[in-house]
Amino acid sequence: MTVTEIGRAAVVAAAVLLALSGCAALRRQDAAGTEELLTAAGFQQRAASKPEQHQDLSAMPPYKLVARNNNGTTVYTFADPERCHCLYVGGPKEFSEYQRLLTDREVAQELSGATLNWEAWGPWWW
C-alpha cells in the first residue's frame, strides 16, 4: 500500500467510526425519551443487579418495547443494557398510557414545527 492509500483508508475508517458513534448517540437519546414516557406511563424500572439479570438483559433486544406472555398475562418490557442497565416492565394499562403519551408528544412536536404563512394563502374561510 502506498502512503496515499493508507491515508485514504484512515480517513474512511475515521468517517465510519464517527458515523457509528453518532448513530449510537442518537439511539441513546431516543432511549432516554422513551424511558421518560415509560416512567410517566407507570412502567416499573428494575435494575439488573444480579449476574443472571445482566445476562438476560444482554440477550433482549435493546431499546425496543416487546410484548411477552407471563403465565397468561401480557407483560411489556423495554431493555436498556447501556444507560441504566435496567428493564422497564408494565402491563396493558401502562402500555395503553404509554401509547397515549407518545401520541401526545408526536402531535406536540408536529404542531411546534408547523408554521405556515397564512397571509400568503389569503383568508381561510373562503
C-alpha distance (Angstrom), angle and dihedral (degrees) to the residues before:
residue distance angle dihedral
M1 . . .
T2 3.74 . .
V3 3.76 124.6 .
T4 3.82 89.6 -106.8
E5 3.82 92.4 53.2
I6 3.81 91.4 48.2
G7 3.81 89.5 49.8
R8 3.81 91.5 50.8
A9 3.81 91.4 47.7
A10 3.80 90.2 50.8
V11 3.81 91.7 50.2
V12 3.81 91.6 48.7
A13 3.81 91.5 47.7
A14 3.80 90.9 49.3
A15 3.81 91.3 49.3
V16 3.81 91.6 50.2
L17 3.81 91.8 49.2
L18 3.79 91.1 48.1
A19 3.81 91.9 49.9
L20 3.79 92.2 48.0
S21 3.80 93.1 48.3
G22 3.81 89.3 49.6
C23 3.81 90.6 52.1
A24 3.79 90.9 49.3
A25 3.80 91.3 50.0
L26 3.81 91.6 51.0
R27 3.79 90.5 47.4
R28 3.82 91.5 53.0
Q29 3.80 90.7 46.9
D30 3.82 91.1 51.6
A31 3.80 89.5 47.1
A32 3.80 90.9 53.4
G33 3.80 90.5 53.4
T34 3.80 91.5 47.3
E35 3.80 91.8 48.5
E36 3.80 89.8 51.3
L37 3.82 90.1 54.6
L38 3.81 92.8 44.0
T39 3.80 90.8 53.5
A40 3.81 91.9 46.8
A41 3.82 89.1 50.1
G42 3.80 91.4 55.4
F43 3.80 101.9 -100.2
Q44 3.80 113.1 153.6
Q45 3.79 118.4 -124.8
R46 3.79 112.6 -138.8
A47 3.78 117.4 -170.4
A48 3.79 118.8 -140.3
S49 3.79 99.8 -122.0
K50 3.80 100.8 154.5
P51 3.81 127.9 64.9
E52 3.82 92.3 -118.1
Q53 3.81 89.9 51.9
H54 3.81 90.5 52.9
Q55 3.80 88.6 49.6
D56 3.81 91.9 50.7
L57 3.80 90.7 46.2
S58 3.80 92.8 52.6
A59 3.82 90.6 49.6
M60 3.83 93.0 54.6
P61 3.80 122.8 87.0
P62 3.82 103.6 -94.9
Y63 3.80 121.2 -123.0
K64 3.80 93.6 2.3
L65 3.79 127.4 119.1
V66 3.80 106.5 -129.9
A67 3.82 129.4 -171.8
R68 3.80 112.6 -137.9
N69 3.80 135.0 179.5
N70 3.80 116.3 -122.9
N71 3.83 112.7 179.7
G72 3.80 92.7 -34.6
T73 3.80 94.2 -44.5
T74 3.80 124.2 108.3
V75 3.79 112.2 -122.6
Y76 3.80 124.0 -176.5
T77 3.79 120.3 -146.5
F78 3.79 134.8 -172.6
A79 3.80 117.4 -170.2
D80 3.80 122.8 -152.3
P81 3.81 106.7 -176.3
E82 3.83 95.2 169.6
R83 3.82 115.1 38.3
C84 3.80 105.7 33.8
H85 3.82 100.2 2.0
C86 3.78 86.9 -133.0
L87 3.77 146.0 121.8
Y88 3.80 124.1 -127.7
V89 3.81 112.3 -146.6
G90 3.79 129.1 -170.0
G91 3.78 142.8 150.4
P92 3.81 133.6 -129.0
K93 3.83 92.6 -73.5
E94 3.83 92.5 54.0
F95 3.80 91.5 43.3
S96 3.81 91.2 53.0
E97 3.81 90.5 49.8
Y98 3.82 90.3 47.6
Q99 3.82 90.3 53.6
R100 3.82 90.5 49.7
L101 3.81 92.1 49.6
L102 3.80 91.4 46.3
T103 3.80 91.5 51.6
D104 3.81 90.8 47.9
R105 3.82 90.3 51.3
E106 3.81 92.8 48.4
V107 3.81 92.4 49.0
A108 3.81 90.9 48.3
Q109 3.82 90.6 50.6
E110 3.81 91.6 49.3
L111 3.80 92.0 48.4
S112 3.79 92.9 48.3
G113 3.80 90.5 55.1
A114 3.78 96.1 39.4
T115 3.76 104.1 98.7
L116 3.75 119.7 154.8
N117 3.77 130.4 176.6
W118 3.81 96.5 -123.6
E119 3.80 92.8 -179.0
A120 3.79 89.7 63.7
W121 3.81 89.7 56.8
G122 3.77 97.1 48.8
P123 3.79 127.0 -130.9
W124 3.78 113.9 -15.1
W125 3.81 95.5 -141.6
W126 3.79 96.7 68.0
